[in-house]
Amino acid sequence: MGTGKDNDNKKRKPLNALILAMVVGALYFLWVFLRPVEIVAIHQDAQFSDVLVKHFPLTERGKIDWWLANKDTLKKRYNFPKPDKKGNFSVVFWDFGDGYMEEGKYDRRCFLDMKPPINCIEKNKEFTVETGRGSDMLFGVYDGIYRLKANGEMTKEKY
């Protein structure tokens, strides 16, 4: 016949497994959210910049905050965005995913500044940043556009 201690250990096993799963899940969550954005390549054509990234922030707020915190560094290190004479620019951040590939039969984003056939990526747009009316900054996300006005007020317009 088992002792009371054996029964206690049997009861604790599921609890210990649950705690371990929660710790592993929390560590994975932190790893996903805290890893730095990797800029793989930048393709520019006039005031238009296509930036290929890995590990981009997952949330809308995270993407906007990342841009606001890093825009000056991006300008210094990578020389983008490149505004036109009126100050307008457009930056599209693309998930680099499986890397460069052939155009194939699919609707892929191909870059003219690279030699074919391996000059395309899957069209998995992460985020856009562009200038709007006046001095407004526009942030394109999955289901709409955030407008950041010069006074710091931000509003979202759904598609």
N, C-alpha and C positions, 0 to 999 in steps of 0.2 A: 504494500500500500504506500502511495506517495506521501511525501511530507507536505506540510503547508508551504514550505519554501519552494518546492517544485511547482505547485499550483500558481504561486505568485509569479514565478519566472515565465510560465506559459501564458499568463494573462498580460504580462508586460511585452512579450514579443511583438504583437500587433501594434502596440503603442510605440515601441522603439522603431519599428519599421516605418510608421507614419511620421515620426519625428525626423528620421533620416531622410525620408522622401521630401519633407518640407524644407530641410536644410539644403539638400541638393537643388531643389527647385528655386530657392531663394538665391543661391550662389549662381545658378544659370541665369536667372533674371538680372542680377547685378552685372554679370559678364556681358549680356546682350545690351543692356542699357548704358554701361559705362565704357565700353570699348571705343577707341577714337575712330573718327571718320577717316577713311583712307581715300585720298584722291589719286586715282589711277592714271587719268589722262584728261587733257583739256583740248577741245577742238574749237577754234574761233573763226568766225567769218564776220568781219566788220564789228558791229556792236552786239552780235549774237555769240554766246558762249555755251558750249555743251560740255558739261563736266561729268566724267564717269567716276562713280564712287562705289565704295564698299562700306558696309556698316553704318549707313545713314540713320539718323534718329528715326524711331518708329512713329512717334506721335506728331500731330500737327504743331503743337506748341514746342516740342523738342526741335523740330526742323526750323521754325522761326527763330527760336532762341539761339540755336547753333549759328544761323546766318548772322544775326545781330552781334553775337560774340566774336565771330571770326571774319567778318567782311573786310576789316582793315588788314588783317594778316593775309587773307587771300589776295588782296590787291598787291601787297608788297611782295609776297612769295611767288605768286603765279600770274600777276599782271592781268587780272580780270576782276570785275567787269571792265569792259572797254566802252565807255559811253560814246555816242556819236556827238556831232557838233551841238545838238540841242540838249545833250545830257541824258538821252534815252539809251537804255540797254535792256537786254534780256538774257537771263542765265537759266539753263535747264540742267537740273541734276538728274542723271540717269543711273539706275542700278547697273553696275558692270556685270553682275551675275555670272554667266558662263563665259564671259570674255568676248573677244572679237570672233566673228564668224563670217561665212559667206552670206551674200544676200539671199540666195536660194529662192524658194517660191513664197517666202513669208514677207510680211510687211515689217521690215526691220529699218532701223535708223542707220544709214550708211554715211560715212564721212568722206568728203571729196578731197580732204588734205592727206588721205592715206591711199596707198596703191591697192587696188582690188587684187584678189577676190576677198581677202580676209580684212575687211574694213567696216564691218557692220556689227551692231549689237541688237539684242531684243529691245523692243520699245517698252521698257518698264520705267516710266517717268516717276521719280520720287518727289520732285519739288521744283517750282519755278520762282524766280525773283525777277521783277521788272519794274521799270518806272511807269508811273501812271500820270494822270492829270496833275499838272502843277508839280508839286514836290512829293506827291504820294508815292509810296512804295507798295507794290502788289506782290503778294505771296500766293502762288497757286498750289492748292492741295487737292486731294482726291475729289471732294465734292463741292468745291467752291474757291473763292478768292478772299484772302484777308487783305484789307486796305489799311495801311499804316499812314496816317496823316502827319504832316509836319509838326503838329502840336502833340504828337504821341498817342492820340486816340486811335484805337484799332477796332475795325468792324469786319464782320464776315458776311459775304454775299454768296448765297448758295447758287449752284448752277441750275 
